């Protein structure tokens, strides 16, 4: 029996079969042996084969179909392991906030670099626009200008009031979209707007720390009334990239990769080498300083805990 994994609750997986039946499944230990570097061998978005009969109290996932793509991040506190966030995606949607809580550009760029590494298109949503001061609105405009200039579609909205949500709905229709972001940026509130009646739990922002609390515990695929699926994921404080070679990191920053073609050395790290076209472009204002800082952050990422907290 074939189906789609739509929810992961730790040891149990909810599988929607091709016949439209929802079945709770477990996995056998052999899957864990096949992917020893992954904390989760079966993920939301996977198409799987399951076995179930009247004598079994539990259905089992027996096979995972080849994935079209997937996106991963470094597993929390386990530098040699990775966590697969989701599989078989059409696009990644990163929700950010200028404040309440603040999303760092390092976090944004780490996520975008990972999406680029796995060849998954990404878009950016800036939420909570109705809360911002004049200076914060200017910061939002600067982010839009920066990321639009390097090829990322950007949207603004206020998911609590619904402002701007219609444009986002159009972008998500008939696609499988991963929704990610820091805790408290409004992911669950947006999904409640996109799928009225769902009533996902939402949380408050800590006034003391200006950070959100986790309201989504496990990843889950939610079918949208307009068509398509959105994958709700637990909020994350930091985004640790995994298994990127130093000479490859610049490939995942579009503007850095573009200028690197003019570097003197093919394996230039764009740090101290002579005749580096990337450093010259940085000095000439053709590459954003924040993007270059994010690039260096990944390049020098030897301390696995340095990215845990948003800067």
N, C-alpha and C positions, 0 to 999 in steps of 0.2 A: 504494500500500500504506500502510495507516494503522498507527501505533504510538505507544507511550508512551516518552518519554525517561526512562530509569531511571538513567543514569550519565553524568557529564561528566568526561572525562579531559583537558581542555584543548582539543586540536584534534579529538578524536574523541568521538562520542556513542554510547552503547549504547541501541538502541531495541528495545523488546519489542513485536512486532507483534500485531495482534488474533488472529493464528493461533497465537501462542505461540512464535514464532521470535525469537531474539536476533540482531540485526544491528548491526554497527559502521558508523557513518555519519559523513560530513563535511558541512559546510555550505558554500554558495557565497557569494562576496563580496557579493552583492546584499543578503543579510540584514544584514550589517554596515552597509551604507549606510542602511538603513531606520531603524535605532535608534542613531544616532550617539552618543547620550548613555549608552548601556549598554555595559558591557565584555563582556557575554555575551548575544547576541541569542537563543540557544536555551538553555533551562534544564531542569533536572530537574523532571519533572512536566508538561512540555509534551506535548500530543498533536500529532503531526506526520504529514505525508505524505512518504513516501520513494520514491525511484525506484531500481530495481535490476534489472539484467538480466545475462545470461550473459557479455556482452561487457565489462561494467564490473568493474574490480577493486575499486572502492569504491562503496558506496551513498551517495546524497546526499539530504539533507533538502531538500525543495522547497517545503514550505508548513508554516506553524505555525497551528494552530487558535486561535480566539479564546480567551483565557484567562478562566476564571471569576474568578480573582484572582491576585495575586502579592505578594511582599514584597521590598523592596529595602533596601539600605543604601548609604551613600556609599562609593565605591571607594577602596581604600587608596592614599593619596598622590595621588589624582586628584580634587580637590575639585569639578570640573565634570562628573564622570562618576558613574554609579551602577552598582551590581552587583546584579543580580536573584538572590536567594538560591534561590527555588523558586517554582513556579506551581501553580495549581489545588489549593489546600489546604483542608482542613476545619478545621484548627486548628494553632496554633503551640504548641510545648512548650518552655519555657525551663528548662533545668536549671541550678541554682545551688548553691553551697556556701558555708557560713558561714566555712570555713577549708579549707586544703589543696586548692586555693587559695581565697583570699577573693574573693567576687563583690561588687562595689560596687553600692549601690542606684542609682547613676547609670546604670550599665550595664543593670540590670534595667528601670528606667523608660524608658530610651531604646528598648529592645527592645519593651516593652509599648506605648509610644506609636506606634511604627511599625506594629505589628500592628493597633492601633486605627485608625490612619490608613487602612489598607487593608481594614478591616472583617473581620479574621480573628480569631476567638476565640482566646484565649491561656490557657494554664494554666502553673503554676509547680511545679517539682519541686525540693525541697531534698534533696540527696544527701549521703551519707557521715555519716549520723546517728550511727553507732556510734563515730565518732572524736571526738566533741565533748565538751568539758569542760562543767561545769555552766553556766558563764556563756555559753558558745557555744550550748547548748541553749536558754537563755533568749532569746538573740538570734534563734534559729530560730522560737521561739514568737511573738516580737514581729513578725517578718516575716509569719508566717502570719496573725496578727491584722490587721495593716495591709492586706495585699493581699486577704484574704477580705472585709474590710469595704467594699472598693470594687469587689467583684464578681468577683474572680479565684479560681478553684478552685486550691487548693494541696494538694500531696501531699508526704509525707516518705518516704524510703526509704534503704536501703543496697544499692546495686546489686551490691556485691562479695559480700555474704552472701545477697542475695535478699529481705531484709526489706522489706515494703511494695510489692514489684514486682507482686503480683497485682492490687492496686487500680489501678495504672498500666496494666497490660495491659487491664483492663476498659475503661478510658478511651480506649484507642487502638484497640480492636477495631472493624473495618469502617470506619475513617476513614483519610484521608491526613493524616499529621501531620509537621510539620517539627520536628526536634529540634535545638535550638541551645544555645549556652553557651560560656563561656570554655574554653580548652584545659585539660584536667586535671580537669574536674568529674565525669567518669565516664560520658560519653555512650556510648562504645563498650562499656563494661562493661555498661551497662543493656541495650543492644541484644543483646549476647551472652546475657543472661538471658532476654530476650523471645524470642529465636530460638536455642535451644540447637543447638550444632553449627556455628554461623556462624564463631565464633572470630575476630572482628575484633581487630586488634592494639591493645593498650592501652599506656599509658605511665606513667612515674613522675613524681612531683612533685619539682621541684628544692628541696632543703632550703635552699639559699642564698637563692633568690628567692621560694620558696613559690608557684611557678607551674608550670603543666603544659606538656608538649611536644605538638606537633601529631602525632597518630597517624592522623588522617583527612586525606587530601590533597585529595580531590575529593568533591563531593556525590554521594550515591548513594541511590536508592530501594530499600528492602529490604522484601520481602513478609513479613508476619508470619504465623506458623502459626495464630494465633487469628483471622486475617482483617484486611484493611487493609494499609496501607503506612506505613513510617516513613522519613523522609528524614534520613539522617545527613549532617551538614555539618562542614566543618573548624572547629576552635575559633577563636574570634576574641577579640582582646584588648580591643577597644573597639567601640562600635556608633555609627557616624556616621549621623545621620538625613539625609535628602535632600529638598530641595525643599518644606520646610514654611514657609509664610508666618507671620510673627510673630503676626498676629491669629488664626491657626488653631491654634497649638500647644496652647493651653489646651483646645481641643476634644478632644484626645487624652488628657487627664488627666480621668477621669470626675468626680472630686470637684471639681476646679477648674471644669470646665464647668458643673456643677450650681450652684455658688455664683455663677458669673459672671452669671447671669441677673439678679441683684440689683445689679450694678455700675451706677454712674451713666452711664458711657459704653459704647456698644455695642462700640467698638473698644479697650476697656481692655486694657492689657498686664499689669495686676496687679503693677505695680512702684512707680510714684510717683504715680499718678492719685488725686485726692481721691475719697472715698466709694467705695472699692474693696471690694466684698463679699468678694472672695477674700482680701485681706490681713486683713480683719477675722476671717474664718473661720480663717485661719492663727493669728492672735493668740489666738483663742478655743479653739484646740486641735482644731478640726474638720477641719483639713487638716494632714497630717503635714509636719513641717519637711523631712524627707528628700525627700519628693515635690516640695515647692516648690523645693528646691535643684536637683532634676533638671529641673524646668520651666525655671528660670532658665538652667541649663546649655545647654539646647537653644535658648532664646530668644537667648542671647548667643553662640551658636556661630559666631563669625566666624573663629576660628583653627582650621583644619581638623585640626591635630595635637593639639589640647588633649584629645581623648577617646581617644587611641591606647592609653594605658595605663589599666588599671582603677585607680580611686582607692582 
